[in-house]
Amino acid sequence: MLKMKVTDVLKNARMPRRKTLKKLGTLYPGFVEATPVVWKGRLLRFEWDRPGKWIDDPDELPFGYYRFIDAETWETTPRFAEDHAFGCCIANDEKMYAFGPPGEVCHGHSIDMFVSDDLVNWESREILRFPEDISIFNTTVCAYPDGYMMAIEIGGKNPVVGVGFTIVYAKSPDLINWELLPMDEYVYAQDRYTACPVLRWHDGQFYMIYLESAPCHRWIPYIVRTADLKSYELGLVNPIMYPSDEDKVIIDPSRLSALDIDRIENAINTNNSDIDLCEFGGKTVITYSWGNQLGHEFLALAEYDGSEEEFLKSFF
C-alpha cells in the first residue's frame, strides 16, 4: 500500500527544476526485456531472445535463451539458458549472475540462477520454486547492505496475485542462496496491475520502477520508493516516461532491413515498459520497450546525464 493518498503527497510538495531522461531511439524490433550492465569496464546488454517473434529471423530457434551484446561493438556472446524467459542479470566480484524462469512464456513456476566468469561457460541451479498456480514473469536484482534483493513479477490464480500482475520479493546473502519473503506481507500491489519491476537501493531505500495499466490500452512506467518493502512512497513526478514519436528514432538504420524500418515507422505505440538501467561513464543508461503490448514490440535506449542515484531521487 502507499503511505498516504496521492493528493496528500502532492498538496504541499516542492519540486525544483530538474534534469530529465532523454530518449535515444530504437535498436531493433522483436525484443522486449533487456538489462544494461557493466562488465569488466564494458557496457553490455543482457537480452532474452524469445521464440515466436513476429519479425522475420532466419536464425530464430523454437525456444528462448539469453545472450549478452557489447553496446559499442555489437559483439554477441554464445547463447545460454536455453528454454528460459524473462531474464535479468547482475555483475559481482568478476562474475556475472543471470536469473529467470524456465519453460514456455507464462508457464514458469520456478527461477533458475546462472553464473559465469567468462560469459561463455555457465553453471546453473534452481533457486526458488513457487506453487503451480503462480507463474513467473520479469525479475530484477540489486545489492543492498544486507545482501541482495530480488523483485519478482507474478501472475496466475493464486490469491496473492490480486488484480493483474503483482510484485513479490526474495533476498539472498550471496546471490546463490535465496529466501522468498512472505508473499502476503511483502507485496506490491494487489489492488491493480503492477508489473515489470526494476529495483535499486540508494541511501536507505529501495527505488522501484514498475508498469501501471492506463485507460485505452496504455501501459506506463511509474516509480515508488520504500525502506521496508511494505509501505511505499509514490514519486512526485510520474510517470517516468510516456509513449511518444521519440521512441521511433532509429539509432543505426544500417543494421536494419527496409522491412524492419517500415515496421518501426508505422508501428502502433501504446506502451513504454520493461525499463532497466545502470550507471556508465557518468550517465544512467536505460533500456526499455515500446510497441502495442500485443506482440509487436521494439527495444529502445534512453539516458540521463547523471548518476543512477541522482536519476532515481529526481522523481521525489
Stockholm file with secondary structure:
# STOCKHOLM 1.0

chainA/1-316         MLKMKVTDVLKNARMPRRKTLKKLGTLYPGFVEATPVVWKGRLLRFEWDRPGKWIDDPDELPFGYYRFIDAETWETTPRFAEDHAFGCCIANDEKMYAFGPPGEVCHGHSIDMFVSDDLVNWESREILRFPEDISIFNTTVCAYPDGYMMAIEIGGKNPVVGVGFTIVYAKSPDLINWELLPMDEYVYAQDRYTACPVLRWHDGQFYMIYLESAPCHRWIPYIVRTADLKSYELGLVNPIMYPSDEDKVIIDPSRLSALDIDRIENAINTNNSDIDLCEFGGKTVITYSWGNQLGHEFLALAEYDGSEEEFLKSFF
#=GR chainA/1-316 SS CBSSCHHHHHHTCCCCCCCCCEEEEEEEESCCCEEEEEETTEEEEEEEECSSCSSCCTTCCSSCEEEEEETTTCCBCCCBSTTBCSCEEEEETTEEEEEECBSSTTCCCEEEEEEESSSSSCEEEEEEECCTTEEEEEEEEEEETTEEEEEEEEEESSGGGCSSCEEEEEEESSSSSCEECCTTTSEECTTSCEEEEEEEEETTEEEEEEEEEETTTEEEEEEEEESSSSSBEECSSCCSCCCCGGGGCBSCGGGSCHHHHHHHHTCCCCEEEEEEEEEETTEEEEEEEEECSSSCEEEEEEEESSCHHHHHHTTC
#=GC SS_cons         CBSSCHHHHHHTCCCCCCCCCEEEEEEEESCCCEEEEEETTEEEEEEEECSSCSSCCTTCCSSCEEEEEETTTCCBCCCBSTTBCSCEEEEETTEEEEEECBSSTTCCCEEEEEEESSSSSCEEEEEEECCTTEEEEEEEEEEETTEEEEEEEEEESSGGGCSSCEEEEEEESSSSSCEECCTTTSEECTTSCEEEEEEEEETTEEEEEEEEEETTTEEEEEEEEESSSSSBEECSSCCSCCCCGGGGCBSCGGGSCHHHHHHHHTCCCCEEEEEEEEEETTEEEEEEEEECSSSCEEEEEEEESSCHHHHHHTTC
//
